[in-house]
C-alpha cells in the first residue's frame, strides 16, 4: 500500500525452469577431459625444484682461501 492508497497487487511469482539434464556420455566425456587436464598439470609440477617461497636452505658458499693455508 502506498501513502495515498492504491498500490495494486504484487507481480506474479515467476519460477525458474528446471536445470537441463545431461546424459551419461556427456558426463563421461567431461570426466575424461578433467582427468586429462589434471594429469597434464601434475606433469608440469613434477619439474619444479622449489616451492612458492623459493629455496628453503642456505646456499653452499665457500670463502676463498690463500694458498698454503
PDB file of N, H, CA, C and O in Angstrom:
ATOM      1  N   UNK A   1       0.821  -1.168   0.000  1.00  0.00           N
ATOM      2  CA  UNK A   1       0.000   0.000   0.000  1.00  0.00           C
ATOM      3  C   UNK A   1       0.869   1.238   0.000  1.00  0.00           C
ATOM      4  O   UNK A   1       1.882   1.327   0.695  1.00  0.00           O
ATOM      5  N   UNK A   2       0.443   2.168  -0.790  1.00  0.00           N
ATOM      6  H   UNK A   2      -0.379   2.096  -1.355  1.00  0.00           H
ATOM      7  CA  UNK A   2       1.178   3.417  -0.846  1.00  0.00           C
ATOM      8  C   UNK A   2       0.691   4.393   0.209  1.00  0.00           C
ATOM      9  O   UNK A   2      -0.256   4.090   0.935  1.00  0.00           O
ATOM     10  N   UNK A   3       1.295   5.517   0.308  1.00  0.00           N
ATOM     11  H   UNK A   3       2.065   5.763  -0.281  1.00  0.00           H
ATOM     12  CA  UNK A   3       0.931   6.531   1.290  1.00  0.00           C
ATOM     13  C   UNK A   3      -0.442   7.115   0.999  1.00  0.00           C
ATOM     14  O   UNK A   3      -1.213   7.408   1.913  1.00  0.00           O
ATOM     15  N   UNK A   4      -0.739   7.281  -0.290  1.00  0.00           N
ATOM     16  H   UNK A   4      -0.112   7.043  -1.032  1.00  0.00           H
ATOM     17  CA  UNK A   4      -2.021   7.860  -0.677  1.00  0.00           C
ATOM     18  C   UNK A   4      -3.026   6.808  -1.106  1.00  0.00           C
ATOM     19  O   UNK A   4      -4.043   7.151  -1.708  1.00  0.00           O
ATOM     20  N   UNK A   5      -2.777   5.537  -0.817  1.00  0.00           N
ATOM     21  H   UNK A   5      -1.950   5.258  -0.328  1.00  0.00           H
ATOM     22  CA  UNK A   5      -3.705   4.480  -1.173  1.00  0.00           C
ATOM     23  C   UNK A   5      -3.309   3.835  -2.492  1.00  0.00           C
ATOM     24  O   UNK A   5      -2.327   4.239  -3.114  1.00  0.00           O
ATOM     25  N   UNK A   6      -4.036   2.878  -2.899  1.00  0.00           N
ATOM     26  H   UNK A   6      -4.833   2.550  -2.393  1.00  0.00           H
ATOM     27  CA  UNK A   6      -3.753   2.209  -4.158  1.00  0.00           C
ATOM     28  C   UNK A   6      -2.580   1.250  -4.005  1.00  0.00           C
ATOM     29  O   UNK A   6      -2.481   0.538  -3.006  1.00  0.00           O
ATOM     30  N   UNK A   7      -1.725   1.233  -4.958  1.00  0.00           N
ATOM     31  H   UNK A   7      -1.805   1.811  -5.769  1.00  0.00           H
ATOM     32  CA  UNK A   7      -0.547   0.372  -4.897  1.00  0.00           C
ATOM     33  C   UNK A   7      -0.732  -0.902  -5.677  1.00  0.00           C
ATOM     34  O   UNK A   7       0.239  -1.428  -6.221  1.00  0.00           O
ATOM     35  N   UNK A   8      -1.910  -1.408  -5.750  1.00  0.00           N
ATOM     36  H   UNK A   8      -2.698  -0.981  -5.307  1.00  0.00           H
ATOM     37  CA  UNK A   8      -2.176  -2.596  -6.538  1.00  0.00           C
ATOM     38  C   UNK A   8      -1.637  -3.860  -5.902  1.00  0.00           C
ATOM     39  O   UNK A   8      -1.182  -3.864  -4.758  1.00  0.00           O
ATOM     40  N   UNK A   9      -1.698  -4.917  -6.664  1.00  0.00           N
ATOM     41  H   UNK A   9      -2.068  -4.914  -7.594  1.00  0.00           H
ATOM     42  CA  UNK A   9      -1.238  -6.212  -6.172  1.00  0.00           C
ATOM     43  C   UNK A   9       0.210  -6.446  -6.588  1.00  0.00           C
ATOM     44  O   UNK A   9       0.671  -5.853  -7.563  1.00  0.00           O
ATOM     45  N   UNK A  10       0.934  -7.301  -5.867  1.00  0.00           N
ATOM     46  H   UNK A  10       0.559  -7.783  -5.075  1.00  0.00           H
ATOM     47  CA  UNK A  10       2.331  -7.572  -6.232  1.00  0.00           C
ATOM     48  C   UNK A  10       2.389  -8.350  -7.544  1.00  0.00           C
ATOM     49  O   UNK A  10       1.413  -8.998  -7.924  1.00  0.00           O
ATOM     50  N   UNK A  11       3.530  -8.291  -8.241  1.00  0.00           N
ATOM     51  H   UNK A  11       4.323  -7.765  -7.932  1.00  0.00           H
ATOM     52  CA  UNK A  11       3.657  -9.026  -9.505  1.00  0.00           C
ATOM     53  C   UNK A  11       3.603 -10.532  -9.247  1.00  0.00           C
ATOM     54  O   UNK A  11       3.959 -10.991  -8.161  1.00  0.00           O
ATOM     55  N   UNK A  12       3.160 -11.294 -10.237  1.00  0.00           N
ATOM     56  H   UNK A  12       2.871 -10.921 -11.118  1.00  0.00           H
ATOM     57  CA  UNK A  12       3.077 -12.745 -10.034  1.00  0.00           C
ATOM     58  C   UNK A  12       4.467 -13.370  -9.874  1.00  0.00           C
ATOM     59  O   UNK A  12       5.451 -12.858 -10.408  1.00  0.00           O
ATOM     60  N   UNK A  13       4.534 -14.462  -9.145  1.00  0.00           N
ATOM     61  H   UNK A  13       3.735 -14.878  -8.711  1.00  0.00           H
ATOM     62  CA  UNK A  13       5.792 -15.156  -8.896  1.00  0.00           C
ATOM     63  C   UNK A  13       6.183 -15.932 -10.154  1.00  0.00           C
ATOM     64  O   UNK A  13       5.374 -16.663 -10.726  1.00  0.00           O
ATOM     65  N   UNK A  14       7.435 -15.758 -10.571  1.00  0.00           N
ATOM     66  H   UNK A  14       8.092 -15.164 -10.107  1.00  0.00           H
ATOM     67  CA  UNK A  14       7.944 -16.474 -11.736  1.00  0.00           C
ATOM     68  C   UNK A  14       8.944 -17.505 -11.233  1.00  0.00           C
ATOM     69  O   UNK A  14       9.963 -17.153 -10.639  1.00  0.00           O
ATOM     70  N   UNK A  15       8.656 -18.752 -11.469  1.00  0.00           N
ATOM     71  H   UNK A  15       7.828 -19.037 -11.952  1.00  0.00           H
ATOM     72  CA  UNK A  15       9.530 -19.833 -11.025  1.00  0.00           C
ATOM     73  C   UNK A  15      10.586 -20.117 -12.080  1.00  0.00           C
ATOM     74  O   UNK A  15      10.314 -20.026 -13.277  1.00  0.00           O
ATOM     75  N   UNK A  16      11.787 -20.460 -11.640  1.00  0.00           N
ATOM     76  H   UNK A  16      12.008 -20.534 -10.667  1.00  0.00           H
ATOM     77  CA  UNK A  16      12.880 -20.784 -12.553  1.00  0.00           C
ATOM     78  C   UNK A  16      12.610 -22.132 -13.216  1.00  0.00           C
ATOM     79  O   UNK A  16      12.042 -23.028 -12.591  1.00  0.00           O
ATOM     80  N   UNK A  17      13.014 -22.279 -14.474  1.00  0.00           N
ATOM     81  H   UNK A  17      13.475 -21.551 -14.981  1.00  0.00           H
ATOM     82  CA  UNK A  17      12.821 -23.575 -15.133  1.00  0.00           C
ATOM     83  C   UNK A  17      13.761 -24.619 -14.533  1.00  0.00           C
ATOM     84  O   UNK A  17      14.795 -24.259 -13.971  1.00  0.00           O
ATOM     85  N   UNK A  18      13.430 -25.873 -14.641  1.00  0.00           N
ATOM     86  H   UNK A  18      12.590 -26.166 -15.098  1.00  0.00           H
ATOM     87  CA  UNK A  18      14.315 -26.912 -14.091  1.00  0.00           C
ATOM     88  C   UNK A  18      15.641 -26.934 -14.848  1.00  0.00           C
ATOM     89  O   UNK A  18      15.673 -26.636 -16.042  1.00  0.00           O
ATOM     90  N   UNK A  19      16.736 -27.283 -14.169  1.00  0.00           N
ATOM     91  H   UNK A  19      16.710 -27.525 -13.199  1.00  0.00           H
ATOM     92  CA  UNK A  19      18.040 -27.305 -14.840  1.00  0.00           C
ATOM     93  C   UNK A  19      18.063 -28.390 -15.917  1.00  0.00           C
ATOM     94  O   UNK A  19      17.388 -29.412 -15.796  1.00  0.00           O
ATOM     95  N   UNK A  20      18.843 -28.158 -16.966  1.00  0.00           N
ATOM     96  H   UNK A  20      19.392 -27.327 -17.065  1.00  0.00           H
ATOM     97  CA  UNK A  20      18.919 -29.176 -18.018  1.00  0.00           C
ATOM     98  C   UNK A  20      19.620 -30.431 -17.503  1.00  0.00           C
ATOM     99  O   UNK A  20      20.513 -30.353 -16.659  1.00  0.00           O
ATOM    100  N   UNK A  21      19.215 -31.560 -18.009  1.00  0.00           N
ATOM    101  H   UNK A  21      18.490 -31.623 -18.695  1.00  0.00           H
ATOM    102  CA  UNK A  21      19.836 -32.818 -17.606  1.00  0.00           C
ATOM    103  C   UNK A  21      20.895 -33.202 -18.617  1.00  0.00           C
ATOM    104  O   UNK A  21      20.799 -32.860 -19.796  1.00  0.00           O
ATOM    105  N   UNK A  22      21.893 -33.906 -18.155  1.00  0.00           N
ATOM    106  H   UNK A  22      21.971 -34.184 -17.197  1.00  0.00           H
ATOM    107  CA  UNK A  22      22.980 -34.353 -19.036  1.00  0.00           C
ATOM    108  C   UNK A  22      22.945 -35.864 -19.099  1.00  0.00           C
ATOM    109  O   UNK A  22      22.676 -36.535 -18.103  1.00  0.00           O
ATOM    110  N   UNK A  23      23.218 -36.390 -20.271  1.00  0.00           N
ATOM    111  H   UNK A  23      23.436 -35.845 -21.081  1.00  0.00           H
ATOM    112  CA  UNK A  23      23.218 -37.840 -20.401  1.00  0.00           C
ATOM    113  C   UNK A  23      24.562 -38.416 -19.947  1.00  0.00           C
ATOM    114  O   UNK A  23      25.507 -37.666 -19.703  1.00  0.00           O
ATOM    115  N   UNK A  24      24.648 -39.717 -19.835  1.00  0.00           N
ATOM    116  H   UNK A  24      23.880 -40.327 -20.033  1.00  0.00           H
ATOM    117  CA  UNK A  24      25.845 -40.379 -19.322  1.00  0.00           C
ATOM    118  C   UNK A  24      27.065 -40.128 -20.198  1.00  0.00           C
ATOM    119  O   UNK A  24      28.178 -40.008 -19.685  1.00  0.00           O
ATOM    120  N   UNK A  25      26.876 -40.049 -21.503  1.00  0.00           N
ATOM    121  H   UNK A  25      25.972 -40.147 -21.920  1.00  0.00           H
ATOM    122  CA  UNK A  25      28.012 -39.841 -22.402  1.00  0.00           C
ATOM    123  C   UNK A  25      28.654 -38.475 -22.171  1.00  0.00           C
ATOM    124  O   UNK A  25      29.879 -38.363 -22.172  1.00  0.00           O
ATOM    125  N   UNK A  26      27.853 -37.452 -21.975  1.00  0.00           N
ATOM    126  H   UNK A  26      26.857 -37.544 -21.974  1.00  0.00           H
ATOM    127  CA  UNK A  26      28.404 -36.123 -21.692  1.00  0.00           C
ATOM    128  C   UNK A  26      29.163 -36.117 -20.371  1.00  0.00           C
ATOM    129  O   UNK A  26      30.212 -35.484 -20.251  1.00  0.00           O
ATOM    130  N   UNK A  27      28.629 -36.819 -19.390  1.00  0.00           N
ATOM    131  H   UNK A  27      27.777 -37.333 -19.487  1.00  0.00           H
ATOM    132  CA  UNK A  27      29.285 -36.869 -18.082  1.00  0.00           C
ATOM    133  C   UNK A  27      30.626 -37.591 -18.194  1.00  0.00           C
ATOM    134  O   UNK A  27      31.629 -37.133 -17.644  1.00  0.00           O
ATOM    135  N   UNK A  28      30.644 -38.718 -18.905  1.00  0.00           N
ATOM    136  H   UNK A  28      29.830 -39.089 -19.351  1.00  0.00           H
ATOM    137  CA  UNK A  28      31.913 -39.456 -19.076  1.00  0.00           C
ATOM    138  C   UNK A  28      32.934 -38.620 -19.835  1.00  0.00           C
ATOM    139  O   UNK A  28      34.112 -38.628 -19.480  1.00  0.00           O
ATOM    140  N   UNK A  29      32.511 -37.900 -20.870  1.00  0.00           N
ATOM    141  H   UNK A  29      31.554 -37.893 -21.157  1.00  0.00           H
ATOM    142  CA  UNK A  29      33.433 -37.074 -21.656  1.00  0.00           C
ATOM    143  C   UNK A  29      34.003 -35.942 -20.794  1.00  0.00           C
ATOM    144  O   UNK A  29      35.196 -35.651 -20.868  1.00  0.00           O
ATOM    145  N   UNK A  30      33.166 -35.312 -19.988  1.00  0.00           N
ATOM    146  H   UNK A  30      32.196 -35.548 -19.928  1.00  0.00           H
ATOM    147  CA  UNK A  30      33.633 -34.224 -19.120  1.00  0.00           C
ATOM    148  C   UNK A  30      34.607 -34.749 -18.071  1.00  0.00           C
ATOM    149  O   UNK A  30      35.603 -34.095 -17.762  1.00  0.00           O
ATOM    150  N   UNK A  31      34.321 -35.923 -17.526  1.00  0.00           N
ATOM    151  H   UNK A  31      33.512 -36.454 -17.777  1.00  0.00           H
ATOM    152  CA  UNK A  31      35.210 -36.511 -16.519  1.00  0.00           C
ATOM    153  C   UNK A  31      36.568 -36.863 -17.135  1.00  0.00           C
ATOM    154  O   UNK A  31      37.609 -36.616 -16.527  1.00  0.00           O
ATOM    155  N   UNK A  32      36.556 -37.437 -18.336  1.00  0.00           N
ATOM    156  H   UNK A  32      35.711 -37.638 -18.830  1.00  0.00           H
ATOM    157  CA  UNK A  32      37.812 -37.786 -19.005  1.00  0.00           C
ATOM    158  C   UNK A  32      38.625 -36.537 -19.326  1.00  0.00           C
ATOM    159  O   UNK A  32      39.850 -36.542 -19.202  1.00  0.00           O
ATOM    160  N   UNK A  33      37.946 -35.467 -19.737  1.00  0.00           N
ATOM    161  H   UNK A  33      36.951 -35.463 -19.838  1.00  0.00           H
ATOM    162  CA  UNK A  33      38.642 -34.218 -20.048  1.00  0.00           C
ATOM    163  C   UNK A  33      39.289 -33.627 -18.794  1.00  0.00           C
ATOM    164  O   UNK A  33      40.422 -33.148 -18.843  1.00  0.00           O
ATOM    165  N   UNK A  34      38.568 -33.663 -17.673  1.00  0.00           N
ATOM    166  H   UNK A  34      37.648 -34.052 -17.633  1.00  0.00           H
ATOM    167  CA  UNK A  34      39.101 -33.137 -16.416  1.00  0.00           C
ATOM    168  C   UNK A  34      40.278 -33.977 -15.923  1.00  0.00           C
ATOM    169  O   UNK A  34      41.272 -33.426 -15.450  1.00  0.00           O
ATOM    170  N   UNK A  35      40.181 -35.292 -16.027  1.00  0.00           N
ATOM    171  H   UNK A  35      39.374 -35.740 -16.412  1.00  0.00           H
ATOM    172  CA  UNK A  35      41.292 -36.154 -15.621  1.00  0.00           C
ATOM    173  C   UNK A  35      42.525 -35.906 -16.473  1.00  0.00           C
ATOM    174  O   UNK A  35      43.641 -35.911 -15.954  1.00  0.00           O
ATOM    175  N   UNK A  36      42.348 -35.690 -17.767  1.00  0.00           N
ATOM    176  H   UNK A  36      41.442 -35.686 -18.189  1.00  0.00           H
ATOM    177  CA  UNK A  36      43.470 -35.391 -18.660  1.00  0.00           C
ATOM    178  C   UNK A  36      44.122 -34.063 -18.275  1.00  0.00           C
ATOM    179  O   UNK A  36      45.347 -33.943 -18.278  1.00  0.00           O
ATOM    180  N   UNK A  37      43.291 -33.060 -17.941  1.00  0.00           N
ATOM    181  H   UNK A  37      42.295 -33.157 -17.939  1.00  0.00           H
ATOM    182  CA  UNK A  37      43.827 -31.760 -17.531  1.00  0.00           C
ATOM    183  C   UNK A  37      44.642 -31.886 -16.249  1.00  0.00           C
ATOM    184  O   UNK A  37      45.716 -31.296 -16.134  1.00  0.00           O
ATOM    185  N   UNK A  38      44.130 -32.660 -15.279  1.00  0.00           N
ATOM    186  H   UNK A  38      43.258 -33.139 -15.372  1.00  0.00           H
ATOM    187  CA  UNK A  38      44.855 -32.848 -14.020  1.00  0.00           C
ATOM    188  C   UNK A  38      46.146 -33.634 -14.233  1.00  0.00           C
ATOM    189  O   UNK A  38      47.155 -33.349 -13.588  1.00  0.00           O
ATOM    190  N   UNK A  39      46.126 -34.614 -15.124  1.00  0.00           N
ATOM    191  H   UNK A  39      45.306 -34.846 -15.648  1.00  0.00           H
ATOM    192  CA  UNK A  39      47.332 -35.386 -15.413  1.00  0.00           C
ATOM    193  C   UNK A  39      48.412 -34.486 -16.013  1.00  0.00           C
ATOM    194  O   UNK A  39      49.583 -34.584 -15.643  1.00  0.00           O
ATOM    195  N   UNK A  40      48.020 -33.620 -16.929  1.00  0.00           N
ATOM    196  H   UNK A  40      47.070 -33.540 -17.229  1.00  0.00           H
ATOM    197  CA  UNK A  40      48.986 -32.693 -17.527  1.00  0.00           C
ATOM    198  C   UNK A  40      49.511 -31.702 -16.497  1.00  0.00           C
ATOM    199  O   UNK A  40      50.687 -31.339 -16.525  1.00  0.00           O
ATOM    200  N   UNK A  41      48.649 -31.268 -15.595  1.00  0.00           N
ATOM    201  H   UNK A  41      47.694 -31.563 -15.573  1.00  0.00           H
ATOM    202  CA  UNK A  41      49.073 -30.335 -14.554  1.00  0.00           C
ATOM    203  C   UNK A  41      50.097 -30.988 -13.630  1.00  0.00           C
ATOM    204  O   UNK A  41      51.090 -30.360 -13.264  1.00  0.00           O
ATOM    205  N   UNK A  42      49.864 -32.236 -13.254  1.00  0.00           N
ATOM    206  H   UNK A  42      49.057 -32.747 -13.551  1.00  0.00           H
ATOM    207  CA  UNK A  42      50.833 -32.948 -12.404  1.00  0.00           C
ATOM    208  C   UNK A  42      52.152 -33.112 -13.137  1.00  0.00           C
ATOM    209  O   UNK A  42      53.207 -33.076 -12.504  1.00  0.00           O
ATOM    210  N   UNK A  43      52.126 -33.288 -14.434  1.00  0.00           N
ATOM    211  H   UNK A  43      51.269 -33.318 -14.948  1.00  0.00           H
ATOM    212  CA  UNK A  43      53.359 -33.433 -15.209  1.00  0.00           C
ATOM    213  C   UNK A  43      54.210 -32.180 -15.162  1.00  0.00           C
ATOM    214  O   UNK A  43      55.435 -32.267 -15.078  1.00  0.00           O
ATOM    215  N   UNK A  44      53.576 -31.007 -15.216  1.00  0.00           N
ATOM    216  H   UNK A  44      52.581 -30.936 -15.284  1.00  0.00           H
ATOM    217  CA  UNK A  44      54.335 -29.762 -15.143  1.00  0.00           C
ATOM    218  C   UNK A  44      54.897 -29.543 -13.752  1.00  0.00           C
ATOM    219  O   UNK A  44      56.025 -29.073 -13.606  1.00  0.00           O
ATOM    220  N   UNK A  45      54.125 -29.878 -12.728  1.00  0.00           N
ATOM    221  H   UNK A  45      53.209 -30.260 -12.847  1.00  0.00           H
ATOM    222  CA  UNK A  45      54.581 -29.637 -11.362  1.00  0.00           C
ATOM    223  C   UNK A  45      55.747 -30.536 -10.977  1.00  0.00           C
ATOM    224  O   UNK A  45      56.513 -30.201 -10.073  1.00  0.00           O
ATOM    225  N   UNK A  46      55.890 -31.663 -11.647  1.00  0.00           N
ATOM    226  H   UNK A  46      55.267 -31.934 -12.381  1.00  0.00           H
ATOM    227  CA  UNK A  46      56.977 -32.563 -11.283  1.00  0.00           C
ATOM    228  C   UNK A  46      58.339 -31.997 -11.666  1.00  0.00           C
ATOM    229  O   UNK A  46      59.361 -32.491 -11.188  1.00  0.00           O
ATOM    230  N   UNK A  47      58.380 -30.969 -12.519  1.00  0.00           N
ATOM    231  H   UNK A  47      57.550 -30.568 -12.907  1.00  0.00           H
ATOM    232  CA  UNK A  47      59.658 -30.383 -12.917  1.00  0.00           C
ATOM    233  C   UNK A  47      60.081 -29.230 -12.023  1.00  0.00           C
ATOM    234  O   UNK A  47      61.200 -28.736 -12.154  1.00  0.00           O
ATOM    235  N   UNK A  48      59.216 -28.790 -11.118  1.00  0.00           N
ATOM    236  H   UNK A  48      58.306 -29.191 -11.012  1.00  0.00           H
ATOM    237  CA  UNK A  48      59.567 -27.685 -10.232  1.00  0.00           C
ATOM    238  C   UNK A  48      60.541 -28.173  -9.167  1.00  0.00           C
ATOM    239  O   UNK A  48      60.337 -29.227  -8.564  1.00  0.00           O
ATOM    240  N   UNK A  49      61.584 -27.413  -8.941  1.00  0.00           N
ATOM    241  H   UNK A  49      61.750 -26.557  -9.431  1.00  0.00           H
ATOM    242  CA  UNK A  49      62.586 -27.787  -7.955  1.00  0.00           C
ATOM    243  C   UNK A  49      62.407 -27.040  -6.638  1.00  0.00           C
ATOM    244  O   UNK A  49      62.966 -27.449  -5.621  1.00  0.00           O
ATOM    245  N   UNK A  50      61.643 -25.958  -6.638  1.00  0.00           N
ATOM    246  H   UNK A  50      61.189 -25.625  -7.465  1.00  0.00           H
ATOM    247  CA  UNK A  50      61.420 -25.191  -5.421  1.00  0.00           C
ATOM    248  C   UNK A  50      59.934 -24.948  -5.249  1.00  0.00           C
ATOM    249  O   UNK A  50      59.150 -25.170  -6.172  1.00  0.00           O
ATOM    250  N   UNK A  51      59.551 -24.497  -4.078  1.00  0.00           N
ATOM    251  H   UNK A  51      60.188 -24.317  -3.328  1.00  0.00           H
ATOM    252  CA  UNK A  51      58.157 -24.162  -3.809  1.00  0.00           C
ATOM    253  C   UNK A  51      57.910 -22.694  -4.084  1.00  0.00           C
ATOM    254  O   UNK A  51      58.744 -22.021  -4.690  1.00  0.00           O
ATOM    255  N   UNK A  52      56.780 -22.201  -3.645  1.00  0.00           N
ATOM    256  H   UNK A  52      56.103 -22.748  -3.152  1.00  0.00           H
ATOM    257  CA  UNK A  52      56.418 -20.810  -3.853  1.00  0.00           C
ATOM    258  C   UNK A  52      57.274 -19.843  -3.060  1.00  0.00           C
ATOM    259  O   UNK A  52      57.379 -18.672  -3.422  1.00  0.00           O
ATOM    260  N   UNK A  53      57.891 -20.314  -1.980  1.00  0.00           N
ATOM    261  H   UNK A  53      57.805 -21.266  -1.686  1.00  0.00           H
ATOM    262  CA  UNK A  53      58.736 -19.451  -1.154  1.00  0.00           C
ATOM    263  C   UNK A  53      60.183 -19.426  -1.637  1.00  0.00           C
ATOM    264  O   UNK A  53      60.990 -18.672  -1.093  1.00  0.00           O
ATOM    265  N   UNK A  54      60.525 -20.210  -2.620  1.00  0.00           N
ATOM    266  H   UNK A  54      59.869 -20.822  -3.061  1.00  0.00           H
ATOM    267  CA  UNK A  54      61.895 -20.276  -3.098  1.00  0.00           C
ATOM    268  C   UNK A  54      62.664 -21.366  -2.376  1.00  0.00           C
ATOM    269  O   UNK A  54      62.073 -22.256  -1.764  1.00  0.00           O
ATOM    270  N   UNK A  55      63.961 -21.295  -2.451  1.00  0.00           N
ATOM    271  H   UNK A  55      64.441 -20.573  -2.949  1.00  0.00           H
ATOM    272  CA  UNK A  55      64.814 -22.291  -1.812  1.00  0.00           C
ATOM    273  C   UNK A  55      64.779 -22.072  -0.309  1.00  0.00           C
ATOM    274  O   UNK A  55      64.941 -20.944   0.158  1.00  0.00           O
ATOM    275  N   UNK A  56      64.569 -23.131   0.447  1.00  0.00           N
ATOM    276  H   UNK A  56      64.437 -24.047   0.068  1.00  0.00           H
ATOM    277  CA  UNK A  56      64.431 -23.005   1.888  1.00  0.00           C
ATOM    278  C   UNK A  56      65.728 -23.150   2.664  1.00  0.00           C
ATOM    279  O   UNK A  56      65.745 -22.903   3.870  1.00  0.00           O
ATOM    280  N   UNK A  57      66.787 -23.531   2.029  1.00  0.00           N
ATOM    281  H   UNK A  57      66.773 -23.732   1.050  1.00  0.00           H
ATOM    282  CA  UNK A  57      68.051 -23.735   2.748  1.00  0.00           C
ATOM    283  C   UNK A  57      69.103 -22.751   2.247  1.00  0.00           C
ATOM    284  O   UNK A  57      68.954 -22.158   1.179  1.00  0.00           O
ATOM    285  N   UNK A  58      70.170 -22.584   3.031  1.00  0.00           N
ATOM    286  H   UNK A  58      70.291 -23.065   3.899  1.00  0.00           H
ATOM    287  CA  UNK A  58      71.243 -21.676   2.648  1.00  0.00           C
ATOM    288  C   UNK A  58      72.056 -22.266   1.504  1.00  0.00           C
ATOM    289  O   UNK A  58      72.206 -23.481   1.375  1.00  0.00           O
ATOM    290  N   UNK A  59      72.568 -21.372   0.689  1.00  0.00           N
ATOM    291  H   UNK A  59      72.446 -20.385   0.793  1.00  0.00           H
ATOM    292  CA  UNK A  59      73.394 -21.807  -0.429  1.00  0.00           C
ATOM    293  C   UNK A  59      74.755 -22.256   0.091  1.00  0.00           C
ATOM    294  O   UNK A  59      75.275 -21.665   1.038  1.00  0.00           O
ATOM    295  N   UNK A  60      75.339 -23.288  -0.510  1.00  0.00           N
ATOM    296  H   UNK A  60      74.916 -23.768  -1.279  1.00  0.00           H
ATOM    297  CA  UNK A  60      76.657 -23.739  -0.074  1.00  0.00           C
ATOM    298  C   UNK A  60      77.739 -22.763  -0.560  1.00  0.00           C
ATOM    299  O   UNK A  60      78.225 -22.870  -1.686  1.00  0.00           O
ATOM    300  N   UNK A  61      78.107 -21.807   0.313  1.00  0.00           N
ATOM    301  H   UNK A  61      77.712 -21.720   1.228  1.00  0.00           H
ATOM    302  CA  UNK A  61      79.081 -20.782  -0.054  1.00  0.00           C
ATOM    303  C   UNK A  61      80.401 -21.094   0.647  1.00  0.00           C
ATOM    304  O   UNK A  61      80.424 -21.376   1.845  1.00  0.00           O
ATOM    305  N   UNK A  62      81.497 -21.041  -0.108  1.00  0.00           N
ATOM    306  H   UNK A  62      81.478 -20.812  -1.081  1.00  0.00           H
ATOM    307  CA  UNK A  62      82.831 -21.219   0.477  1.00  0.00           C
ATOM    308  C   UNK A  62      83.635 -19.955   0.222  1.00  0.00           C
ATOM    309  O   UNK A  62      83.579 -19.363  -0.856  1.00  0.00           O
ATOM    310  N   UNK A  63      84.366 -19.570   1.218  1.00  0.00           N
ATOM    311  H   UNK A  63      84.412 -20.051   2.093  1.00  0.00           H
ATOM    312  CA  UNK A  63      85.219 -18.383   1.089  1.00  0.00           C
ATOM    313  C   UNK A  63      86.536 -18.774   0.443  1.00  0.00           C
ATOM    314  O   UNK A  63      87.028 -19.892   0.598  1.00  0.00           O
ATOM    315  N   UNK A  64      87.086 -17.816  -0.285  1.00  0.00           N
ATOM    316  H   UNK A  64      86.686 -16.908  -0.411  1.00  0.00           H
ATOM    317  CA  UNK A  64      88.376 -18.057  -0.896  1.00  0.00           C
ATOM    318  C   UNK A  64      89.453 -18.147   0.198  1.00  0.00           C
ATOM    319  O   UNK A  64      89.407 -17.418   1.189  1.00  0.00           O
ATOM    320  N   UNK A  65      90.399 -19.032   0.003  1.00  0.00           N
ATOM    321  H   UNK A  65      90.437 -19.624  -0.802  1.00  0.00           H
ATOM    322  CA  UNK A  65      91.493 -19.170   0.960  1.00  0.00           C
ATOM    323  C   UNK A  65      92.797 -18.881   0.233  1.00  0.00           C
ATOM    324  O   UNK A  65      92.925 -19.091  -0.973  1.00  0.00           O
ATOM    325  N   UNK A  66      93.745 -18.401   0.992  1.00  0.00           N
ATOM    326  H   UNK A  66      93.641 -18.230   1.972  1.00  0.00           H
ATOM    327  CA  UNK A  66      95.074 -18.171   0.423  1.00  0.00           C
ATOM    328  C   UNK A  66      95.780 -19.495   0.247  1.00  0.00           C
ATOM    329  O   UNK A  66      95.534 -20.444   0.992  1.00  0.00           O
ATOM    330  N   UNK A  67      96.642 -19.560  -0.720  1.00  0.00           N
ATOM    331  H   UNK A  67      96.842 -18.789  -1.325  1.00  0.00           H
ATOM    332  CA  UNK A  67      97.405 -20.785  -0.925  1.00  0.00           C
ATOM    333  C   UNK A  67      98.284 -21.047   0.290  1.00  0.00           C
ATOM    334  O   UNK A  67      98.900 -20.126   0.825  1.00  0.00           O
ATOM    335  N   UNK A  68      98.338 -22.239   0.702  1.00  0.00           N
ATOM    336  H   UNK A  68      97.837 -22.987   0.267  1.00  0.00           H
ATOM    337  CA  UNK A  68      99.174 -22.627   1.826  1.00  0.00           C
ATOM    338  C   UNK A  68      98.440 -22.606   3.154  1.00  0.00           C
ATOM    339  O   UNK A  68      99.021 -23.022   4.157  1.00  0.00           O
ATOM    340  N   UNK A  69      97.259 -22.169   3.218  1.00  0.00           N
ATOM    341  H   UNK A  69      96.787 -21.832   2.403  1.00  0.00           H
ATOM    342  CA  UNK A  69      96.529 -22.164   4.489  1.00  0.00           C
ATOM    343  C   UNK A  69      95.660 -23.375   4.614  1.00  0.00           C
ATOM    344  O   UNK A  69      94.971 -23.540   5.621  1.00  0.00           O
TER     345      UNK A  69
END
